Amino acid sequence: WRAQRPLRPGPPAAPRARPRLVFRTQLAHGSPTGKIEGFTNVRELYAKIAEAFGIAPTEILFCTLNSHKVDMQRLLGGQIGLEDFIFAHVRGETKEVEVTKTEDALGLTITDNGAGYAFIKRIKEGSIINRVQTVCVGDSIEAINDHSIVGCRHYEVARMLRELPKAQPFTLRLVQPKRAFDMIGQRSRSSKCPVDAKVTSGRETLRLRSGGAATLEEAPTEFEEEASRRVDDLLESYMGIRDPELASTMVDTAKKTLSVQEFAHRLDSVLGEFAFPDEFVVEVWAAIGEAREACG
C-alpha cells in the first residue's frame, strides 16, 4: 500500500460572467429600434439613448416603459424590467403661458427625470392649471417668470410654485414632448404599437439610483409595491411631487429600522436635503406599517 500524494488544488474557478443587459429603445414620436447597454444611472441611460439616435442627451425630457404615449403610469422611475422596451420622449414645441394664482394650490404635481428636467405628472381636476387649456401632463417646466429652473429637483420647483404670491400673474415657459402625427388629438385611441401592452415577464429588474451604480435585483414584493405607492401618495399631498424612486428608498430605509425615531434619524442621513417635517415622517412610518399589515 502506498500513500497517494495529495492532489494540488486547481486554479480557482473563474467568476461567472455577468450577462450583458441589452435594452431596446425607440424615440416615442417615431424612430427605428435601437439597442443600448452599459449604463449605471439615469444620466448614463439618457446618454446611451442619445448616442443611439444621434441627438443630444438634453433633448430627452423623460422615458416611458412599453408605451410610446405620454402615460404617467408607465413613466420610467427607479426600476426597469429586463424585458421592458424604453421609449424616449424628446423636446417638442416651447410655449409660454400666463397664470394668475387665485388660490394657494395651483393643482400641479411635479416629478423630474433624474437628469435636470422637472415636468408635470398630474393636473388636479377643477384646479387653476386645469383651466389653462395649453398646459398638459408631460410638459417640462423650463422657466418660471423667465428664471430658468433647468437642473432643479422636483421638490425645489414645487416649492417655488407654492411660494408665488397670490393674485399676481406669473409666466411659465413649458416644453411639450414631441408627438407623432397619429398621437395628436388621439388620446383615447388604442395604440398600434406592437409592444404597447407588453409587460416584463421576468422577476428581475435593473434598479437605477441617482447616486451610485445600478443593481440587478428581484422585482419588488407585494408589500414593497404597496408601501411605495402609499409613500408616493404622501409625497404628493405634502410636497406636490411624485417620485417612485424616492418612495422606494424611504421604504427600504424603514425596513432597516425598528422605531419611528430611528427611521427619522436614518432619513436625515440618507435624504437630508429634503428636510422632511416631523409630522410627514410619522405619517410615512404609519403608512408603511399599514402596508405591511395589509399584505400580511
Secondary structure, DSSP 8 states (H G I E B T S, - for coil): ----------------------EEEEETTS---EEE----SHHHHHHHHHHHHT--GGGEEEEEES-SS--GGGB--SEEETT-EEEEEEEEEEEEEEEE--SS---EEEEE-SSS-EEEEEE-TTSTGGG-TT--TT-EEEEETTEE-TT--HHHHHHHHHTS-TT-EEEEEEEEE---GGGTT-TTS----TTTT----SSEEEE--SSS--EEEE---HHHHHHHHHHHHHHHHHHSB--HHHHHHHHHHHHT-SSHHHHHHHHHHHHGGG---HHHHHHHHHHHHHHHHHT-
